[in-house]
């Protein structure tokens, strides 16, 4: 089971997270998410445990655990839905909804030379 872990203190390392979760069973992987530009930790990550029962126990026991003064959030990770039909927003190249981009006239009206 893939587990989402958030509100992590920035001083924690992947090994610290692994040791904490290994108290509940085998841990397949630990991945702390880093900022692409700075390389600094973003304060959340993912833990994978092959045994779902052990994972559920870890989630129940560790959610809200205070580490270095921060209560961590632990929950079953949700599958990321890939949306290739983005509209607008940063990095979007589809222009948004109807009449976005400042044009209210059709292509023909804009190119007919009439105002």
C-alpha positions, 0 to 999 in steps of 0.5 A: 500500500502506498502511504502519503505522509505530510507536515514533515519537519524538514530536518527528517531524512528518508531513513528517519521515516523508514525507521518509524514505519518499520516498527509496523512491518516491512517498508518497500520504499520511502520517497521525500518530495523535493522542490524541482528548482531548489532541491529542498524538501517540500515537507511531504512524501510517500512510504510503500508497505507491501502488507496492507494490514500493517500499512493500515495499522501504521496509518492509524497509529502515526497520523497526528504523531508529533515529531519535532513539534509538528503533528504529521498527517498520514493517510492512504495515498490516492492514485494520481489521475492523469489529466491530459485535457487541462484548461488554462492555469499555469503551463496550460496551452489550451487557453481556457474556456469559451472566449478566453484569451481576450477574443470575443469575435470569431476567427473570420471576424478578426481576419476580415479587416472589418472592425 
